[in-house]
Amino acid sequence: MSTVGGNAGDRSSPIDDDYIGNLDALTRDLDDIEMIAAAALSDAPINHVARDRIASAPTELTYSELTGRHQRRRVVEGWGEPELANLLDPIALAQLDEWRAAQRIPWERSDLVVVGISALIGALGNLYDNQVDTAVLGGLSLLKKTDLLRRWEKEAARLPIDYTGPKFGGPAHRVRSAGHDIGRFFTALNQVRTGVFEGTWWDGGQRMAGFATTTRSGLPFAQAPEPHLAVALLLQHWAADFVTPMNLPLPGWTLLYEMPDANLRKFAYDAYAGTNSGDGLNLRSGILTPGLGMFATEVVIRTHTHLRAYRSTGTARLTTSAAANRTEMMLAAHAAAGAISLSKTAAAAIAGETAVAARHLNIPVLMRTGMLALMVRADAAARASAGAPSWEKLLATEAATWPLSDALTIADLLTN
């Protein structure tokens, strides 16, 4: 039993040759009925052969019996091969094409292989995240030695966001205030413009505000009242810090250090500080390094789906159903990698890393998995809404177009 069309988007279509043949036969019968009705209403001669054939048509046939009868008639009456395009009007054909494009494409063996390979890449990236992050840090260290980064570091020196006085110092001082948090850009920018450090610390359950206008050596902080200059200095400073082992906190992470709960503040600090300089959870280890594995996973799947589309249709552009198939494949691959990430994080926490175990969380993959799950759900809802109307709806729509007088005339012709 063959399907209509030859591209990948039609593989799930239930419209086969038998279905089209039956539709063609019924269309011919309806044409004869309309011809008989028009002749009767205009007092013209009636085609009695067609009338007798329709009146004597057998009833209560099964689908297989009906299909066989239509196939025999096709041979005897010499109808030729049916074409779906000749049976539907332009509006119906457009609706059919839209419905086909939205149907789910079943997975092929090659899809399973590609998902397995891409999931393995993501899983290996999570299992050996420490080694990958060390390699990334080595590459960033080379950038730190370039003349450009050295110049930026010098030009953006002595900013108030680098204050390391009491309550705000230490090797992980960047997580103790908003100045190095890219998620709190405007708060950091305001400090650069005013030349005043602002921070928060807690004393006996009381929230305390910390301010400073000079470095620990007594020199006044640099300031840049002009917005454009302040932005440039802040970005230069962040870029120079990004290539260091401690990197920068995750966006919004410094807010955890300002929470009333002491345990939450300790967790935020310990997770960023790590056990050694640079091995904690930061922008590099939490976003950049795991993002490389996620990028590689998607490259493999996207390449596969676009090549398949090009081989089938001559263009790399994906149909709606092919794009939904790609989303399903990426969800499966990222879910596998995310499961490895969660498992390793839990194992590391049990083994004694406690808060530092958070560095093994593949945040980009977990967020991407959630987004893809929502997209798959939306695709399923779109397919459901694009489904064919019920028989009751079709009956109500089509029957309403038949005037009662015409229906009575046709019934009288077929029974007399």
C-alpha positions in Angstrom: 0.0 0.0 0.0 1.7 3.2 -1.1 1.4 6.6 0.3 0.8 9.9 -1.6 3.9 11.9 -2.4 7.5 10.9 -1.9 9.0 13.2 0.6 9.6 12.6 4.3 6.8 14.8 5.3 4.2 12.4 3.8 5.3 9.2 5.4 2.6 9.3 8.1 -0.2 10.2 5.7 -3.1 7.7 5.8 -4.3 8.8 2.3 -3.4 5.7 0.2 -4.3 4.5 -3.3 -7.4 2.7 -2.2 -8.6 5.8 -0.3 -8.1 7.9 -3.4 -9.8 5.4 -5.6 -12.9 5.2 -3.4 -13.0 9.0 -3.3 -12.8 9.2 -7.0 -15.7 6.7 -7.4 -17.9 8.5 -4.9 -17.1 11.8 -6.7 -18.3 10.3 -10.0 -21.5 9.0 -8.3 -22.2 12.4 -6.8 -21.6 14.1 -10.2 -24.2 11.7 -11.7 -26.6 12.5 -8.9 -26.3 16.2 -9.4 -26.7 15.7 -13.2 -30.0 13.7 -12.6 -31.2 16.3 -10.1 -30.4 19.2 -12.5 -32.2 17.4 -15.3 -35.3 16.7 -13.2 -35.5 20.3 -11.9 -35.3 21.7 -15.4 -37.6 19.1 -17.0 -34.8 17.9 -19.2 -34.3 14.2 -20.3 -32.9 12.0 -17.5 -30.0 9.6 -17.9 -31.9 6.4 -16.9 -28.8 4.3 -17.0 -27.1 6.4 -14.4 -30.3 6.6 -12.4 -30.8 2.8 -12.4 -27.2 2.2 -11.5 -27.3 4.5 -8.5 -30.7 3.2 -7.4 -29.5 -0.4 -7.5 -26.1 0.3 -5.8 -25.6 -2.2 -2.9 -25.6 -1.0 0.7 -24.1 -2.0 4.0 -20.7 -2.9 2.3 -17.6 -3.1 4.4 -14.7 -0.9 3.4 -12.9 -3.8 1.7 -16.0 -4.8 -0.2 -16.6 -1.2 -1.3 -13.0 -0.9 -2.4 -13.2 -4.1 -4.5 -16.4 -2.9 -6.2 -14.9 0.4 -7.1 -11.7 -1.3 -8.5 -13.9 -3.5 -10.7 -15.8 -0.5 -12.0 -12.6 1.3 -12.7 -11.5 -1.5 -15.0 -14.9 -2.1 -16.7 -15.7 1.6 -17.2 -12.1 2.6 -18.1 -11.7 5.4 -15.6 -7.9 5.4 -15.5 -5.8 6.1 -12.5 -7.3 8.6 -10.0 -5.5 11.9 -9.2 -6.1 13.5 -5.8 -5.5 16.9 -7.3 -8.5 16.4 -9.7 -10.8 15.4 -6.8 -10.3 18.4 -4.5 -10.8 22.1 -5.1 -7.9 24.6 -4.5 -9.0 25.4 -1.0 -9.2 21.7 0.0 -5.8 21.0 -1.6 -4.3 23.8 0.4 -5.8 22.4 3.6 -4.5 19.0 2.7 -1.0 20.3 2.2 -1.2 22.2 5.5 -2.4 19.1 7.3 0.3 16.9 5.7 3.0 19.4 6.6 1.9 19.3 10.3 1.8 15.6 10.7 4.4 13.9 12.9 7.2 12.1 11.2 8.0 8.7 12.7 11.6 8.2 13.6 13.9 6.2 11.3 16.8 4.0 12.3 19.2 6.8 11.2 17.4 9.2 13.6 18.0 6.8 16.5 21.7 6.5 15.5 22.2 10.3 15.3 20.4 10.9 18.6 22.6 8.2 20.2 25.8 9.8 18.9 24.8 13.3 19.9 23.6 12.2 23.3 27.0 10.4 23.8 28.8 13.6 23.0 26.8 15.5 25.5 27.1 12.8 28.1 30.9 12.6 27.7 31.1 16.4 28.1 29.3 16.1 31.4 31.3 13.1 32.6 34.6 14.8 31.9 33.5 18.4 32.6 36.5 19.1 34.8 38.9 18.2 32.0 37.0 20.2 29.5 36.8 23.2 31.8 40.6 23.0 32.4 41.1 23.1 28.6 38.8 26.1 28.3 40.6 27.9 31.1 43.9 27.2 29.4 42.6 28.8 26.2 41.3 31.8 28.2 44.6 32.2 30.0 46.3 32.6 26.6 43.9 35.5 25.9 44.8 37.1 29.2 48.4 37.5 27.9 47.4 39.4 24.8 48.2 43.1 24.6 44.5 43.9 24.1 43.4 42.3 27.4 46.4 43.7 29.3 45.5 47.2 28.0 41.8 46.7 29.0 42.8 45.5 32.5 45.0 48.6 33.0 42.4 51.1 31.6 39.7 49.6 33.9 41.7 49.4 37.0 40.8 50.9 40.4 37.0 50.7 39.8 34.8 50.7 42.9 33.4 47.2 42.1 36.8 45.8 43.0 36.6 46.9 46.6 38.0 44.1 49.0 37.7 45.8 52.4 36.2 44.2 55.5 33.1 42.0 54.9 33.7 42.1 51.1 37.2 40.8 50.6 38.7 37.4 50.1 39.6 35.3 46.9 35.9 35.0 46.0 35.1 38.7 46.6 33.4 38.9 43.2 30.3 37.0 44.6 30.0 39.3 47.6 28.6 42.3 45.7 26.8 43.2 42.5 29.8 44.7 40.7 30.9 41.5 38.9 27.4 40.1 38.2 26.4 40.6 34.5 22.8 39.9 35.6 22.9 43.1 37.6 24.4 45.3 35.0 22.8 48.6 35.9 23.7 48.3 39.6 27.3 47.7 38.6 27.2 50.5 36.1 25.9 53.0 38.7 28.9 52.2 41.0 31.3 52.9 38.1 29.6 56.2 37.3 29.5 57.4 40.9 32.8 56.0 42.0 31.2 54.6 45.1 31.2 50.9 46.1 27.9 49.5 47.4 27.3 46.1 49.0 25.2 44.2 51.5 26.2 42.2 54.5 24.4 40.7 57.5 25.0 41.2 61.2 23.0 39.2 63.7 20.1 38.8 61.3 20.1 42.5 60.4 20.7 43.6 56.8 23.6 46.1 56.7 24.6 48.4 53.8 28.3 48.8 53.0 29.7 51.8 51.1 33.3 52.8 50.2 34.8 55.6 48.1 38.5 54.7 48.4 40.6 51.6 48.0 42.1 49.8 51.0 45.3 51.9 50.4 43.3 55.2 50.5 43.3 56.1 46.8 39.9 57.3 45.5 38.1 55.0 43.2 38.0 55.8 39.5 34.7 57.1 38.2 33.2 57.8 34.8 30.0 59.9 35.0 29.4 59.7 31.3 27.3 56.7 30.5 29.1 55.6 27.4 32.5 55.8 29.1 31.2 53.9 32.2 29.8 51.1 30.0 33.1 50.8 28.2 35.1 50.6 31.4 32.7 48.1 33.0 32.8 45.8 30.0 36.6 46.1 29.8 36.9 45.2 33.4 34.5 42.2 33.1 36.4 41.0 30.0 39.7 41.1 31.9 38.2 39.2 34.8 36.5 36.6 32.6 39.8 35.1 31.5 41.0 34.7 35.1 40.6 31.4 37.0 37.8 32.8 39.2 36.0 34.1 36.2 32.6 35.9 37.0 29.6 34.7 39.0 26.6 33.3 37.2 24.0 36.0 36.2 22.1 36.9 39.4 24.1 34.6 41.6 25.2 37.5 43.9 21.6 38.0 44.9 21.8 34.7 46.7 24.6 36.1 48.8 22.3 38.9 49.9 19.5 36.7 51.1 18.5 36.6 54.8 19.1 32.9 55.1 22.7 32.3 56.3 22.8 28.8 54.8 21.8 30.1 51.4 24.5 32.8 51.6 27.1 30.1 52.5 26.0 27.9 49.7 26.3 30.8 47.1 29.8 31.7 48.4 31.1 28.1 48.6 29.7 27.1 45.2 31.5 30.0 43.6 34.7 29.8 45.6 35.2 26.0 45.0 37.9 24.0 46.8 40.7 25.6 44.7 40.9 28.8 42.7 38.7 28.6 39.7 37.1 25.1 40.2 33.8 26.4 41.5 30.6 27.3 39.7 31.1 30.4 37.6 30.2 31.9 34.2 32.9 29.8 32.5 32.3 26.4 34.2 28.5 26.9 34.4 27.7 28.4 31.0 30.6 28.4 28.6 32.1 25.0 29.1 28.8 23.0 29.2 27.5 25.1 26.4 30.2 23.7 24.1 28.8 20.2 24.6 25.3 21.4 24.0 26.4 23.2 20.8 28.1 20.1 19.5 25.0 18.0 20.2 22.8 20.4 18.3 25.2 20.7 15.4 25.1 16.9 14.8 21.3 16.7 14.9 20.7 19.9 12.8 23.1 18.7 10.2 21.4 15.3 10.0 17.9 16.8 9.6 18.8 19.4 7.1 20.8 17.0 4.9 17.8 14.6 5.0 15.5 17.4 3.9 17.9 18.4 1.1 18.1 14.8 -0.2 14.3 14.5 -0.2 13.2 17.9 -1.5 16.3 19.5 -3.0 16.2 22.3 -0.3 17.6 22.4 3.2 14.6 24.2 4.5 12.5 22.1 6.9 8.8 21.6 6.7 6.7 22.0 9.8 6.7 18.3 10.4 10.5 18.0 9.8 11.2 20.8 12.2 9.0 19.1 14.9 11.0 15.9 14.3 14.2 17.8 14.8 12.9 19.2 18.1 12.0 15.7 19.3 15.5 14.5 18.5 17.2 17.4 20.3 15.0 16.9 23.3 15.9 13.2 23.5 19.7 13.9 23.2 19.7 16.8 25.7 17.6 14.9 28.2 20.1 12.1 28.2 23.0 14.6 28.7 21.0 16.4 31.4 20.4 13.1 33.2 24.1 12.4 33.3 24.7 15.9 34.6 22.2 15.5 37.5 23.5 12.1 38.3 27.1 13.3 38.5 26.1 16.3 40.6 24.2 14.0 43.1 27.1 11.6 43.2 29.6 14.4 43.9 27.5 15.8 46.6 27.2 12.4 48.3 31.0 12.0 48.0 31.6 15.1 50.0 31.8 18.0 47.6 28.6 19.5 49.1 27.9 22.9 47.6 30.9 22.7 45.2 29.0 19.8 43.5 26.8 22.4 41.9 29.6 23.0 39.4 28.7 19.8 37.7 25.2 21.0 36.8 24.9 21.5 33.1 22.7 24.6 33.4 22.5 25.3 29.6 21.4 21.8 28.8 18.8 21.6 31.6 17.3 25.0 30.5 17.4 23.9 26.8 15.7 20.6 27.7 12.9 22.4 29.4 12.4 24.7 26.4 12.4 21.8 24.0 9.8 20.0 26.1 7.5 23.0 25.8 8.1 23.1 22.1 7.3 19.4 21.6 4.1 19.9 23.6 3.2 22.9 21.5 3.8 20.9 18.3 1.6 18.1 19.5 -1.2 20.6 20.3 -0.8 22.2 16.8 -1.2 18.8 15.2 -4.3 18.1 17.3 -5.9 21.4 16.3 -5.0 20.7 12.6 -6.9 17.4 12.5 -9.7 16.7 10.2 -13.2 17.7 11.2 -15.5 15.1 12.7 -18.1 13.3 10.6 -20.9 15.2 12.5 -19.4 18.5 11.5 -19.0 17.5 7.9 -22.6 16.3 7.8 -23.9 19.5 9.3 -21.8 21.6 6.9 -22.6 19.7 3.7 -26.2 18.7 4.4 -27.1 22.3 5.1 -26.3 23.2 1.5 -29.0 20.9 0.1 -32.4 22.6 -0.2 -35.2 20.4 1.1 -37.1 20.5 -2.2 -34.0 19.2 -4.1 -33.5 16.4 -1.6 -37.1 15.3 -2.0 -36.8 15.3 -5.7 -33.7 13.2 -5.7 -35.2 10.7 -3.3 -38.4 10.4 -5.4 -36.3 9.8 -8.6 -34.3 7.0 -7.0 -37.3 5.2 -5.5 -39.6 5.4 -8.5 
